[in-house]
Amino acid sequence: MKLKPIKDKKKITALFEKGRVINGKNISIRALEHQDNTPGYVISVPKKNFPLAVNRNLIKRRLRAGLADLSIDNHKLSLFLIYISKEIISGLDLKKELTDLVRDID
């Protein structure tokens, strides 16, 4: 099943407040397992670190591509991805780090 973006403010707030935190080198993940909801994701790239929208969108596209390759089908996980690095990282490095961090969640 494909992960879909979470749009509901209440779900995003619950995910941010109650989610389990896993920190990586470039990405911080907050994960929350729901019993009734479908899995989803939220991506955040701080404007403070990347003032240009072009760069923020590039990072978001790379993170979405990395999420598409993950298989989280057996869990009802919702993920809040926060990009914490100060520089733009290649897509392959982001995919590798995402897979490692999601493996740590299980």
C-alpha positions in Angstrom: 0.0 0.0 0.0 1.3 3.4 -0.9 1.9 6.0 1.8 -0.3 9.1 1.4 0.4 12.5 2.8 -1.4 13.4 6.0 -3.5 16.6 5.7 -5.6 16.5 8.9 -4.2 19.0 11.5 -5.4 16.8 14.5 -3.5 13.8 13.1 -0.4 15.9 12.5 -0.5 17.4 16.0 -1.0 13.9 17.6 1.9 12.5 15.5 4.2 15.3 16.6 3.3 15.2 20.3 2.9 11.4 20.9 5.2 10.0 18.2 8.4 8.2 19.1 11.5 10.1 18.0 14.4 8.5 16.1 17.2 10.9 15.2 19.6 10.3 12.3 22.4 12.3 10.9 20.3 14.3 8.4 16.7 13.3 9.2 14.7 13.1 12.4 11.6 10.9 12.3 8.6 10.9 14.6 6.7 7.7 14.2 3.3 6.8 15.6 1.5 3.5 15.1 -2.3 3.8 14.7 -4.7 0.9 14.9 -7.5 2.4 12.9 -5.9 4.9 10.5 -4.1 4.2 7.3 -0.4 4.9 7.1 0.8 8.3 6.1 3.6 10.8 6.2 4.4 14.5 6.7 7.6 16.1 5.5 9.1 19.3 7.0 12.1 21.2 5.8 12.7 24.3 7.9 12.7 27.7 6.2 15.4 28.8 8.6 17.9 26.4 7.1 16.8 26.7 3.5 15.4 30.2 2.7 14.9 29.4 -1.0 11.7 27.5 -1.8 13.5 25.8 -4.7 15.9 24.0 -2.3 13.2 23.1 0.2 11.1 21.5 -2.6 14.1 19.6 -4.0 14.7 18.1 -0.5 11.0 17.2 -0.2 11.0 15.5 -3.6 14.0 13.5 -2.7 12.4 12.4 0.6 9.2 11.5 -1.1 11.1 9.4 -3.6 12.9 7.6 -0.7 9.6 6.9 1.0 8.1 5.5 -2.1 10.8 2.8 -2.1 10.1 1.8 1.5 7.8 -1.1 2.4 5.8 -0.3 5.5 2.8 -2.3 4.5 2.6 -4.6 7.6 2.5 -1.6 10.0 0.0 1.2 10.4 2.8 3.7 10.8 2.5 7.4 10.4 5.8 9.2 9.9 6.7 12.8 10.5 10.0 13.5 8.7 12.0 16.5 9.7 15.1 17.4 7.6 17.7 18.6 10.1 20.9 18.9 8.0 22.1 22.3 7.0 23.2 21.3 3.5 21.5 19.5 0.6 22.2 15.8 0.6 22.0 13.5 -2.5 19.0 11.4 -3.0 20.8 8.1 -2.6 22.2 9.1 0.8 18.7 10.2 1.9 17.2 6.8 0.8 19.9 4.9 2.7 19.4 6.9 5.8 15.6 6.6 5.6 15.7 2.8 5.3 18.1 2.6 8.3 15.9 4.8 10.4 12.7 3.0 9.5 14.4 -0.3 10.3 15.2 1.1 13.7 11.5 1.8 14.3 10.6 -1.9 14.1 
